[in-house]
Amino acid sequence: MQKAEPDRGTSVEAELAHALAKPEEAAFDETGVKRVLSGWAARAVATIALCFSAYQLVIAAYAPLSSLPTRSIHVGFLLALAFLIHPIAGWADRRRIAWYDALTAAVAFALALYHLVFEVQLIQRAGDPSLADLVVGAIFIVLLFEAARRVLGIALPIICATFLAYGIFGQYLPSAIAHRGYGLDQIIGQLFLGTEGIFGIPTLVSATYIFLFILFGSFLEHAGMINLFNSIALGFVGHARGGPAKVAVISSGMMGTISGSGVANVLTVGQFTIPLMKRFGYTSVFAGAVEATSSMGGQIMPPVMGAVAFIMAETLNVPYVTIVKAAVVPAILYYATAFWMVHLEAGRAHLMGLPKSECPNPWVAIRQKWYLMLPLGVLVYMLFDGFTPMFAGLVGLALTATLILGAAVAARFGPTAFRYAFWIALGAGLGAYLRYGFDRYGITPILAVIAVLIAIVAIVRGRDTLSTMRASLVDGARQAVAVGLACAIVGVIIGVLTLTGAASNFAEFVLNVGSKSLFLSLMLTMVVCLILGMGIPTIPNYIITSAIAAPALLKLGVPLIVSHMFVFYFGIMADLTPPVALAAFAAASIAKGPPMRIGWKATHIAIAGFVIPYMAVYDPALMLQPDTAGAGVSVVAALYVIVKTIIAIGLWGGTAIGYFLRGPITWPERVFAFAAASLLVAAAPWTDQVGFIASALFVLWHLWRTRGGAAASKLRPVSEA
């Protein structure tokens, strides 16, 4: 049969370039109403953002300030940008900055300097705050709540305000949940004057690791990393069965290695992948669900992991690589599940891939943009080699800037030999310095090289490259606003819990439930994570639930890292789970489909994200963790549980889609496959053996029923789908 192709006015590569160069204005935005500025107002905001990025780079390179002023000035920049970028409400004029917002931004930043200006006095009167300390602290807390409301929505400030009210009035509650009572001076001191409230560990991590990695991702995005990821995915799997959806899974997974926001991934990568999936026969619901699922998975994909990995490592006081090691196998399984689901859906709906002629050559794309992959590789190597995240992020960022500028300089060399000579000289020089000279001279010579390259690029009229560098610094600072404010305002909850000891009440309740059933305790914790995740971002969700629920799971015998990964995973799944599925709403704005149906379909595709945390609790080897503290991880045990999980996911995929290896499966087969997969997940002594036998019987049953290819019809063209 002659293959009928859908109408294509432009090639896939041209569509990719258009989608990434001029993305549509999505109807959904996860960070509140934003101003659309021009003229002096836009330049003012860009200047402040540049100052913010410059401040963070100086802090990372030289650490000139002590810890508390470093954190407070970081939050001051966040507040200033929040008030300048986000109007007071949707009805406000978004084309200019209101005078009261400009004044509020200036006041917020000035108050943030309080810890720097009066650092010595604050240390001398620690525990005995003055009236000025309390007034400044109270105003700062109010401004933080207002900024969070504008940027993150009303849900998180309400939750934090509830905890704040508990700290102030908790002594009047029933005795089961009451505390002894604390004065307003104690609460303000806890939240503003120390490092156990607003300026706690989450803000420390935001002011150091997180900002650097956001900036790192911003530089790579502006340099064309998204285009490279999509070209690689299109080239390798675009022509396969269901190729457009597989492109979405792979490109979103690769994007997740550098980006910390699942919703932002949807709104960038999805601009290209969702229309492509729809054009080749996938429904709006399935296309949106695939992109939402794949993009949210980026938050569990090392090395960035939505910035939670850095907070988790700091909170647990373990090396960053320990967190990455626990996350890498579940992340791969998550994306393997999504890939398997779209493969089965393509078989069920008889969907073709793209013509080979329309798919870009991945090796050509890599050859043209190879230098963009080096910083990511160096970053991963340094993190796994034991370097601190801050050092690795700073070197990765410096290397990215050097390569972007170096590419602009090398392009001016005519003969190819001169280009190779330039890259070899630059690479050898940087490599030798990092190995032999960095410990002695620090980052300054590398910054000097970058300054020289900037001067050369300016001389040879590389204005586009310099504009890319500037835009990367500005966008990185803007992207950090939502993450940083979430880390800061959650400090209110942490401060109140630390002061009152209220977390022990919930932990005691979970322990009581767990004494009867660990599974019920896990279910309760999962529900709390999903409910919290309906209204707040992943980072504050993790911080809150890890402070309240994770200690209880630890006391029930769940390994430390596994208990924290458990609450982290379900915080992410909340962005896929209706009724408030942020990633689904973001995908719906592009797919033009119903958000609720996209959300429910996404939960089917992301089944691994719901199952893996439970399997890891009962068998920590899935996260490469030992059963008992101090013990090693058996390779055989890890391989066993991984194989078991793969089989379970494979069967669940067939159950959810209604299609398996050679054709559709009947309802009795689906029920049998679901039961076999469930047995592999259950932790009873006999369930694994029965599950393996049942799985084998199901596969034999399916192959026998579809013998001769009777049920496996040929793929029909898209025009007939």
N, C-alpha and C positions, 0 to 999 in steps of 0.2 A: 504494500500500500504506500502511495506517495505521502510523505510526511507534510502535513499542512502546518505552516508556521503562522503565528499571530503577526499582525501588522507591526513592523518595526520601522519607524521613520528614522531612527538613529541607532547606532551600534550600542551594545551594552557598555563598552568602555566610554563612549561619549556620554551616555546617561549617568555613569558613575562620576565622571568629572563634573557634570552639571549639578548633580545632587550634592556633591561635597563642596563645590565652589559657591553655590548659591542655595543653601538649604531653605526649604519652605519655613514659613513662620508657623510653628506648631501651635495648635489651639491650647495645648497643655503646657504648663510650666510648674515645676516642682518647687520653685523658690519664690512664690508670691508675685504680686504685680510689680513690674519694673518700669522705670522711666525710659523713654526713648529720647535721648538728648542729642543736641547738636551745638555747634558754636562753642562759646566759652565754657558753658556748663559741661559739655562732653570733655573738653580739654582739662577742666579742673578735676573731674572724676578720674580721668586717665592719669593725671599727674599724681594724685593721691595714691592710686593703685600702683604706679611705678615706685613711689616712695615706700609703699608697703613691701613690695617685692625686694627693693634694695635693702630695706631694714632687715628683712628675714635672711637675705643672703649674707649680710654682714654678721648677723647673729650666728649663722651656721658656720661661717668661715673663721670668725675671730672670738665669738662669745665675749663681747666687751662688758656686758652687764651681768649682774647677779640674777638669780632665777626669778624672783618675784617681779621686779621691774620688767624683765623680758616678757613675762606672761601678760602683765597688765597692759603694756604698750601694744602687744599683739591684739588683745581684745579691744583696745582703743581704736586701732585701725579698722577692725571688723565693724565696730559700732559706727564709726564715721562713714564708711562705705555703705553700710546698710541704710542709714538715714538719707544718704545722697542718691542711692540707686533706687530705693523702694519708697514710693509715696505713702502717705498715711492711710489711704484707702483707695479702692478702685475708682471712686468718683473724682479723685484729685487730678489736676492737670499733670499729665505725664510728659509734657514737652519742655518743662522747665523745673528747676529746683525751687521749691517754696522757701521763703526767707526763714520760716521757723524750723524747717528741716536742716538748712545750712547752719543755723545757730545751734540746733541740737547736736549736730555732728561735731561742731567745734567744741561745745561744752563736754560732750562725751570723751573726746580725745584729750582735752585738757585734764579731766578728772582721772583719766588713765595714767597720766604722768605723776599722779599723787605719790605712788609707791617709789618712783625714781627721785623726786624732789625731796621727799621727807623719809627716805629710806632709813637713815640713822636714827631719827626720832622715833619711827615706828618700831624699830628693834628695841630701843631703850624702854618704851612704854608698852611692850608686848603684854597682853593680858589685862591692860588697864587703858582702854581706848579713850581718847579725848572726845569732846563734843564735835569737833571738826571731823575727826575720823568717822564718827557715826553718821553725821550729815552727808559727808561725801559718799560713804558706803551705801546709805539708803538711796541717794539719788542715782548712783551708779547701778544699783540692782534694778531700780525702776526702768532706767534707760535700757538695760539688758533685756528685760521682759518685753518692752515695746519693740526693740529691734528684732527679737526672736519672733514676735507676732507678725511683723511685716514680712519677714523672710521665710519663716518656717510654717506659718499658719497659726491658728489659735489653739490647736490641740496640745502641743508640747508646753506652751506657757501655762495653760490651765492645769496640766498635770504637775508642773513644777510649783505653781501657786498653791495647789492642794497640799503638797508636802511642806511648803513654807508656812501655810496656815496651821498645819499640824505642829510644826515647831513652835509657833507662837501660842496656840490655844490648846495644845494636846493634853495639858494637865486637867482640862475640864471634861475629857472624854471618859467613857467607861473604863474601869480599871484594867480590863484585859488588854487595852491598846494605849492607855494613857502613859505619859512620862511625868517626871517629877516637876517639870516647869522650868523654863529658861527665860531670862530677861531679853528685851529687844537688843540690848548692847551685846549680849553673848551671841545672839543669832547673827547680827550684822558682822561682829568680829569673826565669827566662824566662816561666814560666806565671803567677806571682802578683804579682811586683813591678813588672812593666812593662806596656806596651800592645801586646805582640806575642803574648800568650797568652790567658788567660781574659778579660782586660779589653781585648781587641783591637777591631778595627773592628766585627765583628758585635755585640759588647756595646755599643759606642758607639751604633750605629744603634738597637739595642733600647732603650737608655736615652733616646733622643731621638725620632727619627721614629716608630719602630714603636709605642711605647706611646701616643703621641698619636693615631695612626690607629686603634689598637684601641679607645681610649676614644671616638673619633669614631664608629666603627661601633656601639659599645655604646649611646651616646646615641640614635642614629637607630633602632636596633632597639627599644629600650624606648619610644620615642616613637611607634612604629607603622609604621616604614618597611617591614617585611616585609609587613604587611597591605596597605600601599599598592602595593608591587610586585606582589603577587598579584592585587589588584583590577585594576590596569592590564592585566596579562597576561590575566586572565580576560575582561575587557571587550573587548580587541582581537582575541584569537585563540581564546577559549574555545569559541565556536560554530562554528569552522572544522572541517574534517575532521581528526580526531585532535587536537581542541582541548585536552584535558587534558594530553597530553604536550607540546604546544607551550607551554602555560602553564608547565610545569615548566622547559623550556629558557629561556624569557624571564625568568621570575621568578628563577631561579637565577643567570642571567647578570647581572641587575640587582643581586641580592644580592651577587654577587662584586665589585661596584664599591666596596662598603664593608666587606666581610668578608675576612679574610686566611686563613681555614681552610676548605678544601673539605669536610672531614668534618663540621665544625660546620654548614656550609650544608646538607648532607644531612639532618642531625638536626633542623634547624629548618624549612626550606622543605619537605623531604620528608615531614614529618608531615601536610601537607595534600595535596601533589601526588601522592604515591605511592598512597594510598587512592583518590584521585579517578581516577587512570589505571586502576587495577584495576577500579573500579566501572563504567567505561565500556568494558571489553573487553580492555584490554591485560593480558598475562600478568604474573605477579609478577616473572619474570625481566626482561622488557623494561622494566617500570615502574621497577624498582630500578636497572637499567642506565642508563636515561635520566636519572634524578635524580643518580646517581653521576657520570656524564659531565658533566652540566651544572654540577654543584656544583664539581667539580674544575677546570673551566674558569675559574671565578672567580679562580683564582690567576694566570691570565695576562691577566686583564681589568684594564686601568688604571681608576682611578689607584692602588689599593692593591697589587694583584698579590701577595697573600700576604706582603707585607713584603719580598720578595726584591728588588724594584725598588730600594728604598732602599739595601740592602746592596750591590747591584751598582753603583749609581751611586757610592757611597762608595769601593768597591774599585777601580773603573776611573777614578775621579776625573773623571767626566763629569757634565754637568748631568742632573738627574732627567728632564727633558723628553726628553732623548736616548733614555733607556731606554724611556719611554712611547711615543715615536714608533716605535721598533723593534718594540714589542709590539702596537700597536693593530690593524694589518692581520691578523696571525696570529690574534689573539683573535676578531676579527669572523668570520674564515673558520672558526675552530673552532666557533663557535656556529651559523654558517650550515650547517655539516655536520650538527650534531646536529639542527637544525630540519628539514633535508632528510631525514634518516634517519627521523625520527618521521612525517613526511609520507608517505614511501614505505611505512612499516609500516602506517600507517592505511589506505592504499589497498590493500595486500595483504590485510589482515585485515578490510577493509570496516567500519572503525570510524567512528562518527558523532562529532560534536562535542556540546557541551552545548546544550540549548535556549536560544535567545536570551533568553527571559524569565528564566532562572536566572543569567544572566551579569550581574555588576554593571556599571553605567555607568562607564566609566573616567574620563570627564570630571567626573562627580560626585565620584569618589574623589579626583581631582586637586584639585578645587575645595575639598574639605573638608580635605585635608592638603597643600595646595600649599607651605606654609612648610617642610615637611621636605625638599623638593627644592632649596631655595635654597642650603643649606650645601654640598651636593654640587656644584652648579653653580659656586658661588664657589670651592670648593677646586680644581676642575679648571681654572677660568680662571686662578687664581693660579699653579698649577703650570706651566701652559703659558706664562704671561706672564713667567716667569723668577724668581719668588719661591722662596726655599728651602723644601724640604718642611716643615721645622720651623715656619717662619713661617706657611705656608699651613695646616698642620694646626692650629696654635694659633688662628688666626683662624677657621677652619672650626668648630673645637670651641666657641669663644666664641660664634660666630653661632648654632650649634645650641642651646646653652643659652639664649641670649637669645630665640630664637624659641619654644622650648618654654615658657619662662616667660611670654613675651609673649602666647602663645596663651591661657594660663590667665587672664591679666589681661584680655585683650580679650573673653573669653567673658563677663566680668562686666558689660560694657557692654550696655545694652539695645538701643537703636536701631542699625541697621547702619551708619549714617553715622558714629557715634562710633567704631565698630570700625575703619572705614576710616581715620578721622582718626588713631587711635592708631597703626595700622600705618605710615601715611605719615610721621607724625612720628618714630617709632622708626627706620624705615628711612632717612629723610633724615638724621637725626642721626648714625647709625652710619656711613653712607656718607660724609658730609662729614668726619667725624673720621678715618676711615681714609685719606681722600685728603689732608687738609690738616694734621691734628694728630698722627697716629700717630708720625711720625718724631721729633717733639719730646717727646711725653709718654709714648709707649710703650703698653703694654697696660693699665696701671693704671686709666685712666678707664673702659675697657670692663668690667673686673672690677668697678668701682664700680657701673656700670649694672646688671650681673648681681646684685650684692648688693642694690641697691635693689629690683629686680624680685622677688628672693627674699623680701624683707621684705613687699612688697605682697601676694605670693601667700600668705604666712603669715597676714597680717591678714585676707584675704578667704577664709580657710579652704580654700586649695587644697592640702590634704594629699596628694591623689593625685599632683599634679604634683611636689611636693617628694619624695615617695617614689620617683617615677620618676627624679628627678635622683640621689638617693642610690643607688638600685639600679644606675643606669648607672655610677657611679663604682666601686661595689663589684665589679660584674661585669666591668668593664673591667680592673681590677687582677687579678682571678682569671684572666681569659682571657690575660693577658700572661705568666702563670707558665710555661706550656709553651713559648711562643715564646722568652721570655727565657732560660730554662734551656738550650734548644737552642743559642742563640747563644753562651752562656757556655761550655758544655762542649766545643763544637766548637773553642773557642780552644785546648784542649789539643792537638788535631791540628795546628792552624795553628802553634802555638808550637814543637812538635817538628819540623815540616817546615821552619820558618824556621831553627831552630837547627842542624839536621843537614843541610839541603839535600837531603833524601830525595826531594822531589818531582821533582827532575831525573832520577832513575832511571826513573820511570814515563814521564816526558815523552820521555826518550831512546828507550824501547821503542816508544812510539807513533810517534815520528818515524821509526824504522827501518821500522815497518810501513807508515807513510804514504809513505815513499820508493818503495814498490812499488805501493801503492794507497791513495788518500785514502779511498775508500769503506770499505775494511777498517778504517782508523783510526777512522772515524765509527762503524762497527758495534761496534768494541771499546769506544769511549767510551760508546756507548748501553748496552751490556751492563753496564758498570761502574755507570752511573747507575741502571739498573733494579734491579740487585742491591742496591746501597746503599739505594735507596728502598724496598726491601721491609721494612726494619726501622727506618728513621729518617724523621723529618719532612722536608718539602721544603726548609726553610731550611738545616739542617745538610748535607743532601744536596748542595745547590747549593754551599755553602761548601767542602765537601771536594772535590767534583769540579772546581770552578772552580780550586782551588789545584793540583790534580794534573794534570787532563786539558786544561783550557782553554788553558794556555800552549803545550802541544804542538800543538793545533789552530791556534793563532795562527801558530806557526812554519811550519806547513804551508800558510799562505796564507789561512786562514779569517779574515775580518775580526774585529776584537776583540769587538765587541758580539755578533756572530752566534755566535762560539765560546762565549761565556758563555750566550747564550740557548739554544744547543743543549743544553748540560748541564742547564740549568734546566728545559726542556721535558720531558726524559726523567726528571728527578726527579719531576715531577708525574705523568707517565704511570705511574710505578711504583705509585701509589696506586690505579690501575685494573687493573693487570696481576697476574693470579694468579701464584703461590699466596698472596702476602700483599698483598691488595688492600684497603687500609683503607677506602676510600670504598665499595667493594662490600660489605664486611662491615657498614658503617654502614647502607647502603640495605637490606641483607638483614634487618636487625633490625626494619625497618618493613614491608618488603614481604612478610616471612615466606616468603622463597624461598631457594634454595641459593646461598650466597655465591660459589662457584666459577663457577657458570653465569652469575650476574650479572656477575662480573668479566670473563669471556670475551665476553659480549655487549657490555659497556661498551667493550672494546677495539675491537669492530667499529664501534660508534657513534662512537667518538673517533678514527677513522682519521686525521683531519686532524692530530691531535696527534703522530702518528708520522711523517707524511709531510712536514709543513711544515718541520721543522728541516733535513731533508736538502735540500729544494728551496731553502731560504734559504742553505745553504752553497754550493750550486752557482750560485745566482742571488741575491745579497744584496739586490737591489731589492725582493724580497718583504718584507723588513723595513725597507724604505726606507733601505738602507745602500748606499754606493758600493762599487764593485768594488775600488778602490784608495784608499789614504789621501789625503785632500785633495781628492778629486774630488767632484763633485756627483752627486745622484741624478736620473736622467732620468725625467721623468713618463711618457714613452712606455714605457720599460723596466719601470717599476713596474706600469703598467696591463697590459702584455703578460704579465708573470709572474702577476699576480693573475687575469687571465682564464684563463690556462692552468691555474692551480691550481683555479679554480672548476669548469672542465670536468672535470678529473681527479677531483675530489671527487664531482661529480655522477654520473660513470660508476661510481666505486667504490661509491657508495651503492646504485645499482641492482644491482651485483654482490653486495653483502653481503645485501641484503634480498630480491632476486629479483623486484623490481617496478620499473617505470619509469613513463614519462609516462602511458601509457594502459592499462596492464595488466601482468600477470605477464610475465617474460621467461624464455626457455628456457635450459637449461644451455649450449648453444653460444653464445647471446647473452651470457651472463654471462662466459664465458671470453674472448670477443672484446672485451667492454667492459673487462674487467680488463687485457687486453693493451694496448688503446688508451690507457687511463689511465696505465699504467706507462711507455709511451713518452713521455708528456708530462712525467713526472717525471724520466726519465733525462736525462743531461746531454750525450750524444753530439751532434755537430753535426747529424746528419740526423734525430734522433728527434722533434723538435718537428713538422716537416713531416709525417712519417708519422703521428704521433699525432693531429694535427688531421684529416687525411684519414680515418683509421680511426674517429675519433669521429663525424665526419659520416656515414660509412657506417653506423655502428651505429644512430644516430638514425633515418636513413632506413629501415634494415632493420626497426627496431622499429615505426615508424609505418606502414610498408607491411603488416607482418604483422598489426597491430591495426586496419587500415583498416575504416571503417564502424562502429567501436565494438564489433566482435564480441567482442573479448577484454576490453573494459573494461566489466565488469558494474557494475550500479548498486550503490550503497552499501546494504548490507542493515542492518536495525536491529540494535542491540546484542543484543536478546533472541534473535536468530537466530544470533549470532556463535559 
